[in-house]
């Protein structure tokens, strides 16, 4: 495994561990994957307070396998839920308990989108709190994870002596979010830049339009869609570590293979031309820029918002029949999932969306497309038959 700024260039994103048939995290499977990743050189594991069950799972696996002192843990405090300095203590201490450790190597203020969030922290005595926790050995390095515009990222970046940052960045987000400008600005300050959503929640692999898939499969490089995305990132010296939400041994081994033989600055005119054509093919079909991060969830009305947008985009990236079938199976016939008709119009989802999607407006459009005739007739009948519940 290659390293940059004392971190492996491939990190383990711990938001998407596999769940069992009962919807609980599959500890046994996750443990095998974590151990295999560590064997191949991945010693940076990224989790967060709101990643349901993730911190507890990591804590148990690391303790059971006597790994804590061999790995680096990155965790995130939900700064948007904090009202005072006691709240900072509360969440840190709870995360330490969940992780079964006395320190967190890299601690991030989670989901920063506006400078006002940092100002609120500063008013609570954030700098003094950080120094106190560092002196107690509870925090190693302090950072922030970011979703928002480039100008705001730069403002937050320069307003405090951060030691690391996490940003959403991939070839489709080169000029959005923090963007290349933000990534390079952080690197210029000597701050390690960790990348999340390198595949935009899998869209740069599984939901590529057929035109892009054909282009990739016929290219003489022989790289997969994921490999193109990873190599584009690792080609940039400003990128320190790329997080991947790996949930299979095959995926771990493949990603580690790619990470073992990349060199920054090797992309040439031909490689950038291929990326440009892939981006053009995606832009032709993409309707909603949802990455399925889940920050909009849970919906108070029980609507599977990321699921809706996934199926809606699928209408334009694959065959429509396939998209409708996916919607019926994964949403319409799911007992605990409500359809758009149940929306309370509360707007909570939009407040937490990193992509700033007008969720209520776009959901209404997606719902009309996904439940167009004859599906709007068939779905209520099927749901009553299958689970005895009428969709809203």
N, C-alpha and C positions, 0 to 999 in steps of 0.2 A: 504493500500500500504506500502510495506517495503521500507526502505531508507538505503543507504550506502553513506558515505561522503556527507551528506546533500542533496543527490539527490534520487529521486525515482528509484527503480531498473528497472522500465519500463518507457521509455521516448517515446514521440510522434515524429516520424520522418515525417516531413512535405513536402517530395518531391513528394509524389504520391497521392495527393488529387484527388478525382474523377472529371472527366471532363464531361460536358454535351454534347448533340448531335452536338453542334457547335464547340466543342474542347476547350471550356472555362471552367475554374474551377467552379464547382458547389458549390457556396458559401453557399446556404441554407443547403445542405447536410453536407458539411464540418463543418458548425457551430454546427449542432446537434451532430456530432461526437466529436468535440472538447469539447463541454459542458459535454457530457456524460463521456468522458475520465477524465475531471477535477473532476466530481462528484465521480469518482472511485479512485481518489488520484493521477492522473498523472498531475504534475504541471511543467514538463520540456518539452519544445517544441523546436525542432531542425529544423532550416531552413537555407537558404543560398542565397546569392545574385543571383546565377544562377538558383535557383529553380523557374521557370517561374510562377509568380503570387503568390507564396507562402507567401512572406513577406507581400505583400499588404493584402492578405486574413487574415492572422493572426492579423495584425494591426487593421483591421476593426472589426474583431470578438472580440478581447480583449477590444477595445474601447467601442463598442456597449454594451458589457456585463459587463463593469466596472471591468475587470479582471486583468489589467496590473500589479497591485501591488500584485496579488495573484499567479502569475506564474513566471517561470524562462524562459527567452528567450535565446536560443543559436543560433547565426548567424555566417556566415562565409564570410570573405573578400577574394575576388579572387586575391590572392597575385601574381599569374602568369600574371595578367593584369596590375599590377602596375609598373610604370617606375621611380617614384620619390616619395618623401614624400608627395607632394600635392595629389598624387594618393591615398595614404592611407586615407587622409582626405576626399577626394571625395567619396570613396566607403562607408566609415563609415557614413558620413553625409547622403548619399542617403538611406542607410539601416535604419537609424534612422527615416527618413521621411516615408519610406514605412511602417515601423512597428508602426508608430505613437507613438513614445516613446522618452524619452530623455536619455535612457541608455539601453545597452545590457548586460545582466548578464554574459554570457559566450561568448567570442568572439574568433573565431578561424581563423588562417591563413589556407585557404582552399587548399586541395589537394597538400600537400607537398609530393614530391617524391625524392628529391635530396637535399643534404646539400648545394649545390650552391644556391638554392632558399633562404635558410635562410641567407646565406652570402650576397646575394643581398639586403635583407631586412636590415641586419645589416649595410651595407654600406650607406643605406638611413637614418640611425639614428633611427632604429626601437626601441631599448630599451628606448630612450628618448621620442619617440612618444607615446609609451605605457604608460609611467609614466605620461606624460602630459594628456592623455585621461582619465587615472584613476583619476588624481587629479581634472579633470573637471567633474567627475562622469559619463562619457559616457561609460566607460568599467568597468565591474566588475572583471572578471577573464580572463586571456589571455591563449590561447591554440593553438593547431594545429591539423588538420585532416590529416591523412596519408594513402598513397597507395604506396607501394614500397617494398624493401627488408628489412629483419630484421636488418642487419648491419647498413644500412643507417638510419633506424628508431632510433636505439640506439645512433647514432652519433648526430642526430638532437635533440633527447631527452636530451642528456647531454650537449648540446652546449648553452642552454639558460634556465633560471628559469621558465619553463612553469608551469602552474597551473592546466591544464587539457588537455586531448588528446582524439581524436576520431580515432578508427582504425577499419578496416574491420577484423572481426574475427568470426569464426564459426567452427564446427567440421571438415569441409572440408578444412579450411584455418589454421589449427592448426600449420603448419610448414611453411606457406607462409605468404606474407605481413608482418606485425609486428610480427605475430605469438604469440604463448604462451610465448616465450622468451621475446618479447617486452612488452606484457601485464604485465607480472610479474615484469619486470624491472621498468616500470612506477609506478606500485603499490608500489614497494619497496621504491620509492622516495616519496611516499605519494601523488602521483598525481592521481586524479580520472580518471578512464579509461571508456570511453563511447564506446559502440560497435555499429557499423553500419553493415549492410548486415548480420544479424544473420541467415537469411534464404537464403542467396545468391540470392537476388532478387526474392524469391519465389521458386527457384529451389529445395530447400530442402523440399518442400511441393508439389507443383503442378506438377513438372517435375521429380519427383522421378521415377526410373524404377519400373515396376510392381513387380519385385522380392523384392524390398525394401518395397513397399507398403504392400505387403502380409506379410512380416516379421513384420511390425509395427502393422498391424491389428490383427495378431494372438498372439502378445505378451501379457502376463497376466497383465502388468502394465495398459493397457487400455489408454495409452497416444497417442495423435495424432502425426503426423510427426512434426508439429510446436512445440508441447510441448516437444518432445525429444530434439529439437534444443535449445529451450529456457532453459530447465532444465540443459542441458550440460553446458551452459554459466553461469547460476546463481549458479551452483555448485561450481564455482571458486570464492574464496574470492577476487581475484584481479580484478574481473569485478564489476564496480560500477553501470552502467546503460546500459540497452540494448534498442536500438531504434527500433521501429516497425512502418512501414509505414501503419498504420491502416486506412482502408477506408470503414468500415461498423461497425455498432453498435455491431453486433454479434462478430466480430473480437476483438473489444475493450473489451467487457465483458469477452470473453474467455481468452484473454491475461492477463487481470487483475486478473482473477480467478487463473491462474497459478502463477502469481507473488505474490499472497497473501499467498501461502502455500509452497514456496520453502525454503530450508535451505542449505547453502553451506556445501560441504564436505560429502554429503549423497550418492553420486554415489559410488557404490561398483563394485566388479568384474563383476557381471551380467549386470549391466547397461552399463559399458564400453565395454563389449563384444557385446552388441546389437549395440551400436554406431559403433563399428569396423566392424560389418557385414553390416550395412547400407552403410558405406563408401566404402566397397569393392564392393557392388552392384552398387553404383553410378559410381565408377571408371571404372567399366566394360563397361559403356555405354556413359559416358561423352566425347564429342569431343572438345567442346570449352568452356573455363572457363569464359564465359561472364556472368556478374551479372545484366545486363540491367540497369546499373546506369545512362546511358545517357550522360556521359562525352564526348563521341565521337561525339555527335550530337550538332547542326545540321550538316549533311553532305552537303557540297556545291553542290553536284550533286543530292541531294534529296533521297539518299539511306537510308532506315531504317535499320541501321546496327544491333542494338539489336534485331530487329524483325527477321532479317535473321538468326542470330545465335540461337535465340529461336527455330525457326522452324527446323533448322539444328540439334540441339540437340534432338528435339522432334522426329526426324527420328530414333533415337537410344534408346530413353527412352519409346516410345509408338509405336503404330502401324504406319507404314510408310504412309498408306493412310490418316490417321488422320493428319500427319505432312504436307503432300502435300496440303491437303484441307485447313489447317490453313494458309499456305503460300499463297495460291491463294486468300483466303478471306481477309487476313489482309495486304498483301503486293502487290501481283501481280495485284489485281483489285482495288487498292487504287489510286485515281486520283493524289494525291500529292506525291506518293512514286515512286522512280525510281528503276529499277533493276540494277544489278551489271554492266551491259554493259555501264551504264552512268558514271562509276567511272572515275574521273579526274586524279587518281594516285597522288594526291597532298600530301597524308600522314598526313594531319592535324588530322585525327581521331586517329592515332597511337601515336601522341604526347601527347594526353590527356587520353589515356586508362590506368586506374589504374591497370589492369591485365597484362599490357605489351603484349597484343595479337598482333600478326602480322596480323592486320585486313585485309589488301589488299590481302594477300596470302590466308588467311582462307576464306574470302568472295568468292574468285574465286572458291575454292573447294566446299563451301556450295552452291554456285549458280549452279554448275554443277550437284550436287546431287539433289537439289530441282527442277531443271528444266530439269531433265532427260526425255527421251522419255517415254510416249507420252505427258508429261506436257509441254515440250518446244514447241510443236506444238499447244496444246490446249490453252495455256495462251495468246498468241498474239491474237488469234481469239476471245477469251472471252473478252479481254480488249477492243478490237475494238467495239465489240457488246455492251458491258456494259457501257463504258464511252467514246468511240470514240477516244481512245489513244493507240498507239502501244508501247509496252514495248521496252526498249533499248536492 
